[in-house]
Amino acid sequence: MAKKNYVGQAVKVDKLTLETGVAYRIRLVNNGHVKGGLVDATSGKLLPRKTWSIK
């Protein structure tokens, strides 16, 4: 799901355990710009910032 919405090369991926479940923190580089976010490990959907509480 996240791959469909964002273009770039993944430069770093970390597995995290959140209060809501497991997620991956990803960092992408595209044209020299770094973007990042959290992706739900089960659904593949990008998580809103308010759910980023790490256990």
KOLSE-745000 format. One record per residue (C-alpha): x, y, z; residue number from 1; residue in one letter. Coordinates in nm, 2 decimals, decimal comma. Last residue first. Layout:
residues N
+--------+--------+--------+------+------+
:     c1 :     c2 :     c3 : resi : resn :
+--------+--------+--------+------+------+
:      X :      Y :      Z :  NUM :    a :
...
+--------+--------+--------+------+------+
END
This chain:
residues 55
+--------+--------+--------+------+------+
:     c1 :     c2 :     c3 : resi : resn :
+--------+--------+--------+------+------+
:   0,60 :   0,09 :   2,37 :   55 :    k :
:   0,61 :   0,35 :   2,09 :   54 :    i :
:   0,33 :   0,60 :   2,06 :   53 :    s :
:   0,30 :   0,68 :   1,68 :   52 :    w :
:  -0,08 :   0,67 :   1,66 :   51 :    t :
:  -0,12 :   1,05 :   1,66 :   50 :    k :
:   0,11 :   1,07 :   1,36 :   49 :    r :
:  -0,13 :   0,90 :   1,12 :   48 :    p :
:  -0,03 :   0,55 :   1,00 :   47 :    l :
:   0,04 :   0,47 :   0,64 :   46 :    l :
:  -0,14 :   0,15 :   0,54 :   45 :    k :
:   0,03 :  -0,18 :   0,48 :   44 :    g :
:  -0,25 :  -0,36 :   0,65 :   43 :    s :
:  -0,06 :  -0,59 :   0,89 :   42 :    t :
:   0,28 :  -0,42 :   0,93 :   41 :    a :
:   0,12 :  -0,07 :   0,97 :   40 :    d :
:   0,35 :   0,18 :   0,79 :   39 :    v :
:   0,51 :   0,46 :   0,98 :   38 :    l :
:   0,66 :   0,76 :   0,80 :   37 :    g :
:   0,95 :   0,91 :   0,62 :   36 :    g :
:   1,06 :   1,15 :   0,35 :   35 :    k :
:   1,42 :   1,23 :   0,25 :   34 :    v :
:   1,47 :   1,46 :  -0,05 :   33 :    h :
:   1,77 :   1,41 :  -0,28 :   32 :    g :
:   1,55 :   1,35 :  -0,59 :   31 :    n :
:   1,36 :   1,08 :  -0,40 :   30 :    n :
:   1,49 :   0,92 :  -0,08 :   29 :    v :
:   1,26 :   0,71 :   0,14 :   28 :    l :
:   1,27 :   0,65 :   0,51 :   27 :    r :
:   1,05 :   0,38 :   0,67 :   26 :    i :
:   0,93 :   0,31 :   1,02 :   25 :    r :
:   0,77 :  -0,03 :   1,01 :   24 :    y :
:   0,47 :  -0,11 :   1,23 :   23 :    a :
:   0,36 :  -0,37 :   1,49 :   22 :    v :
:   0,06 :  -0,32 :   1,70 :   21 :    g :
:  -0,16 :  -0,04 :   1,84 :   20 :    t :
:   0,06 :   0,04 :   2,14 :   19 :    e :
:   0,35 :   0,03 :   1,90 :   18 :    l :
:   0,62 :  -0,23 :   1,84 :   17 :    t :
:   0,87 :  -0,11 :   1,58 :   16 :    l :
:   1,05 :  -0,26 :   1,29 :   15 :    k :
:   1,30 :  -0,03 :   1,13 :   14 :    d :
:   1,35 :   0,04 :   0,76 :   13 :    v :
:   1,62 :   0,26 :   0,61 :   12 :    k :
:   1,72 :   0,38 :   0,26 :   11 :    v :
:   1,40 :   0,29 :   0,08 :   10 :    a :
:   1,43 :   0,43 :  -0,27 :    9 :    q :
:   1,17 :   0,67 :  -0,40 :    8 :    g :
:   0,81 :   0,71 :  -0,50 :    7 :    v :
:   0,52 :   0,71 :  -0,25 :    6 :    y :
:   0,16 :   0,61 :  -0,27 :    5 :    n :
:   0,18 :   0,26 :  -0,43 :    4 :    k :
:   0,47 :   0,17 :  -0,21 :    3 :    k :
:   0,27 :   0,25 :   0,10 :    2 :    a :
:   0,00 :   0,00 :   0,00 :    1 :    m :
+--------+--------+--------+------+------+
END
